[in-house]
Amino acid sequence: MNRTTAVVIWVLAALAVGFFDSDPLAQGMVLVGTWLFLIKRKSPSKHLKPLLLGIGIFAVTTIVLNGLLSHLGKNVVITFPSWLPVFGGPVTVEGFVNGGSIALSLLIAVSVSASLSLVIEPTDLVDALPKSFHRAGAALGAALNLVPATALSVNTIREAQKLRGWRPRGMRALVDLVVPVLLSAIDRSVQLAESMEARAFGAQRRTKLLDENRSSKTLICVFLSLLAVGLAIAARLHGVVAWYPYPVPTLPSLSPVALIPPVVITAAALMLPKVSDNFEEINLSLKFNPESI
């Protein structure tokens, strides 16, 4: 089992563990473990700052909106007039706590899912698909690449037209922008098709330059991921109840049964081997010999 498959299994396991237990402490441990995983195992060319900034803004917005729009709970902070649309009514502590719980679940979902693009390369993810899904994976990758390529094309064409004296005015300006963008998209599609045809895409079984090294750490990562899911299911069957902030928030549970799965899923993440900077040398049978010329 290669490294990419192990990452996919870990992502699914981390999502399962994070949502099986709604206790804030257990979910917080899953989130901390996920970010340790991203920091320790991300690809050297990837950056975490945009993701961190995005989820930070998203979390604050979720907490504030849920606190202002949820009018349930006993501990009232302030009461807005009832005639005020949507916001009218009591603003409670429980509303903000519930918003924090929702934000924590969403942060886990976004952070864990981001591992698929930050820890492994998209081409490796396509290679990890079963053989019957290789063509579908290639089509999906091309479709996902269409969005950023089109956005870049819009900016490039708009700047080029402005340098030629173009000024956007009314629907005519929209036509002047849309038509070149569509033509450039068609041109990119033709180039992609020609490149795939030149590389004999779909003619026979795909080949790879180098296969990933398989190690015992990868197998341990998969084993611990599956173990964490099993422990989370056992904890729910054992009687670990879901945590709710209503009617009054309670302290997070300190039960070992609920906290062991997040610890195991974090250990599984740290067991995943890093990407090797030095590729394995290929022993070529033919070597250049100046004396043979």
NORBELDA-V879456 format. One record per residue. RES is the residue in one letter. NEAR is the number of other C-alpha atoms within 10 Angstrom. Layout:
res={RES RES}
near={NEAR NEAR}
//
This chain:
res={M N R T T A V V I W V L A A L A V G F F D S D P L A Q G M V L V G T W L F L I K R K S P S K H L K P L L L G I G I F A V T T I V L N G L L S H L G K N V V I T F P S W L P V F G G P V T V E G F V N G G S I A L S L L I A V S V S A S L S L V I E P T D L V D A L P K S F H R A G A A L G A A L N L V P A T A L S V N T I R E A Q K L R G W R P R G M R A L V D L V V P V L L S A I D R S V Q L A E S M E A R A F G A Q R R T K L L D E N R S S K T L I C V F L S L L A V G L A I A A R L H G V V A W Y P Y P V P T L P S L S P V A L I P P V V I T A A A L M L P K V S D N F E E I N L S L K F N P E S I}
near={14 14 25 22 18 22 23 18 16 27 23 16 23 31 19 17 26 28 17 20 23 22 22 20 17 25 23 19 18 27 23 16 23 25 21 15 21 21 14 15 20 22 17 10 7 12 13 13 8 9 12 14 10 10 17 14 10 14 19 13 14 20 20 14 14 20 23 21 18 20 19 19 17 16 15 15 10 11 13 13 10 11 9 9 9 10 18 15 20 23 24 21 24 25 28 21 19 21 25 21 23 17 21 21 21 17 20 23 18 14 21 24 17 17 21 18 13 20 23 21 15 15 11 14 16 19 18 19 15 9 13 8 13 17 14 13 20 15 12 13 14 13 10 11 11 15 11 10 13 16 11 13 17 18 12 12 17 20 12 12 14 11 10 9 8 13 11 15 8 8 9 9 12 11 12 15 17 14 11 15 21 14 11 17 16 12 12 15 14 12 12 13 13 13 12 12 12 9 10 12 15 11 8 7 9 11 7 7 6 10 9 16 14 12 13 11 16 22 18 17 26 25 15 21 28 20 17 26 24 15 21 26 17 15 21 15 10 12 10 19 14 10 16 16 18 15 11 13 17 10 10 12 16 11 11 9 16 26 21 15 30 28 15 22 29 25 18 29 28 18 19 23 17 13 16 9 7 6 10 11 7 8 7 6 5 6 7 7 7 6 5 5 5}
//
